[in-house]
Amino acid sequence: MTSTFVNANVSAMSQAELVNEVLTLREKVHQLQDQDAVMQAVVKREKEYVATETRKRRQCENKLSMLQVDLEYAEKALVDEREKAVVLEGDLERARSEARG
């Protein structure tokens, strides 16, 4: 049925109308190809952006992890230094007491 309808439409059209229709369809195809190329470029840029941001996020996560480890060591070192300070304060007090008396 569709081919009969198309054939009837084609038969009813003059040759000039057919040429114009073909030219119009070609122009639409070119427009769609241009739009497709633009969209492909946009998609490519977006993929590159996502890849870059993902890489940056991973680098930040790695840096954060290293900083957390550094913080743990620094906290342990601080506790050790505080314990040493308490011992030294005790030694100082003993030395002062001995010196006085």
Secondary structure, DSSP 8 states (H G I E B T S, - for coil): -HHHHHHHHHHHS-HHHHHHHHHHHHHHHHHHHHHHHHHHHHHHHHHHHHHHHHHHHHHHHHHHHHHHHHHHHHHHHHHHHHHHHHHHHHHHHHHHHHHH-
